[in-house]
Amino acid sequence: MRETITTAVHDAGTVFSVPSISACASPRTLIYEVQCRYCRGIDRLDLELVRSCYHPGAVDHHVSFDGDRDQFIAWLDVELRKAAGSIRASWMA
């Protein structure tokens, strides 16, 4: 019998659990799942979902940012809100 992992998913402030990929899934599949969560979090401005993609001790290096997970989330919050008038943000309204 396969063991399953339950993942917390945040959407519009609601936290719910969904059955996730089997614990037997390949590392490639697990990485893909995290990448999809990250993209969804960025797309929806769901920073808690983005945070869930990082290990608590993670360090992120971007062109204009270096810091830990929580610092990155705070930086993202500011940077993504600056894009409020962009094409990306216009369809979200």
C-alpha positions as a LaTeX table, in Angstrom:
\begin{tabular}{lrrr}
\hline
Residue & $x$ (\AA) & $y$ (\AA) & $z$ (\AA) \\
\hline
Met1 & 0.00 & 0.00 & 0.00 \\
Arg2 & 1.34 & 3.43 & $-0.93$ \\
Glu3 & 1.78 & 6.08 & 1.70 \\
Thr4 & 0.50 & 9.51 & 0.71 \\
Ile5 & 1.60 & 12.92 & 1.85 \\
Thr6 & $-0.94$ & 15.61 & 2.67 \\
Thr7 & $-0.04$ & 19.11 & 1.57 \\
Ala8 & $-1.50$ & 22.31 & 2.98 \\
Val9 & $-2.64$ & 24.57 & 0.17 \\
His10 & $-3.46$ & 28.22 & 0.73 \\
Asp11 & $-5.95$ & 29.91 & $-1.57$ \\
Ala12 & $-7.58$ & 33.27 & $-0.90$ \\
Gly13 & $-6.75$ & 33.03 & 2.79 \\
Thr14 & $-8.27$ & 29.57 & 3.20 \\
Val15 & $-6.06$ & 26.68 & 4.22 \\
Phe16 & $-7.12$ & 23.22 & 3.21 \\
Ser17 & $-5.43$ & 19.88 & 2.77 \\
Val18 & $-5.29$ & 17.95 & $-0.45$ \\
Pro19 & $-3.96$ & 14.49 & $-1.06$ \\
Ser20 & $-0.54$ & 14.90 & $-2.55$ \\
Ile21 & 1.76 & 12.82 & $-4.64$ \\
Ser22 & 2.64 & 9.40 & $-3.33$ \\
Ala23 & 5.64 & 9.20 & $-1.04$ \\
Cys24 & 7.08 & 6.93 & $-3.74$ \\
Ala25 & 7.04 & 9.74 & $-6.33$ \\
Ser26 & 10.27 & 10.55 & $-8.08$ \\
Pro27 & 12.32 & 13.54 & $-6.95$ \\
Arg28 & 11.62 & 15.13 & $-10.33$ \\
Thr29 & 7.87 & 14.90 & $-9.74$ \\
Leu30 & 8.18 & 16.30 & $-6.23$ \\
Ile31 & 10.28 & 19.23 & $-7.48$ \\
Tyr32 & 7.72 & 19.89 & $-10.22$ \\
Glu33 & 4.95 & 19.99 & $-7.59$ \\
Val34 & 6.88 & 22.61 & $-5.59$ \\
Gln35 & 7.53 & 24.66 & $-8.73$ \\
Cys36 & 3.82 & 24.65 & $-9.53$ \\
Arg37 & 2.96 & 25.77 & $-5.98$ \\
Tyr38 & 5.55 & 28.56 & $-6.22$ \\
Cys39 & 4.16 & 29.80 & $-9.55$ \\
Arg40 & 0.60 & 29.68 & $-8.27$ \\
Gly41 & 1.62 & 31.61 & $-5.15$ \\
Ile42 & 3.34 & 34.31 & $-7.22$ \\
Asp43 & 0.43 & 34.45 & $-9.66$ \\
Arg44 & $-2.15$ & 34.80 & $-6.89$ \\
Leu45 & 0.00 & 36.97 & $-4.62$ \\
Asp46 & $-0.40$ & 34.19 & $-2.05$ \\
Leu47 & 2.83 & 34.70 & $-0.17$ \\
Glu48 & 2.08 & 31.98 & 2.37 \\
Leu49 & 1.89 & 29.49 & $-0.50$ \\
Val50 & 5.23 & 30.80 & $-1.79$ \\
Arg51 & 6.67 & 30.50 & 1.74 \\
Ser52 & 5.58 & 26.84 & 1.84 \\
Cys53 & 7.90 & 26.13 & $-1.09$ \\
Tyr54 & 10.99 & 26.98 & 0.96 \\
His55 & 12.70 & 25.03 & 3.72 \\
Pro56 & 12.73 & 27.10 & 6.94 \\
Gly57 & 16.50 & 27.54 & 6.69 \\
Ala58 & 16.51 & 28.38 & 2.99 \\
Val59 & 18.49 & 31.27 & 1.54 \\
Asp60 & 17.42 & 32.89 & $-1.71$ \\
His61 & 19.75 & 34.68 & $-4.12$ \\
His62 & 18.18 & 36.88 & $-6.79$ \\
Val63 & 19.82 & 39.59 & $-8.87$ \\
Ser64 & 18.59 & 42.29 & $-6.49$ \\
Phe65 & 18.00 & 40.22 & $-3.35$ \\
Asp66 & 19.97 & 38.00 & $-0.97$ \\
Gly67 & 18.46 & 36.74 & 2.25 \\
Asp68 & 16.54 & 34.08 & 4.09 \\
Arg69 & 13.06 & 32.79 & 3.34 \\
Asp70 & 11.17 & 35.30 & 5.47 \\
Gln71 & 13.19 & 38.23 & 4.17 \\
Phe72 & 12.51 & 37.05 & 0.62 \\
Ile73 & 8.77 & 36.87 & 1.26 \\
Ala74 & 8.80 & 40.42 & 2.68 \\
Trp75 & 10.81 & 41.61 & $-0.35$ \\
Leu76 & 8.42 & 39.83 & $-2.73$ \\
Asp77 & 5.44 & 41.48 & $-1.07$ \\
Val78 & 6.86 & 44.93 & $-1.81$ \\
Glu79 & 8.10 & 44.10 & $-5.32$ \\
Leu80 & 4.94 & 42.34 & $-6.50$ \\
Arg81 & 2.73 & 45.14 & $-5.23$ \\
Lys82 & 4.84 & 47.63 & $-7.20$ \\
Ala83 & 3.68 & 45.74 & $-10.29$ \\
Ala84 & 0.04 & 46.60 & $-9.55$ \\
Gly85 & $-0.29$ & 48.46 & $-12.86$ \\
Ser86 & 1.38 & 45.79 & $-14.95$ \\
Ile87 & $-0.31$ & 43.49 & $-17.41$ \\
Arg88 & 0.03 & 40.65 & $-14.90$ \\
Ala89 & $-1.91$ & 42.56 & $-12.28$ \\
Ser90 & $-4.51$ & 44.03 & $-14.64$ \\
Trp91 & $-6.22$ & 40.71 & $-15.33$ \\
Met92 & $-6.30$ & 39.88 & $-11.61$ \\
Ala93 & $-8.54$ & 42.86 & $-10.78$ \\
\hline
\end{tabular}
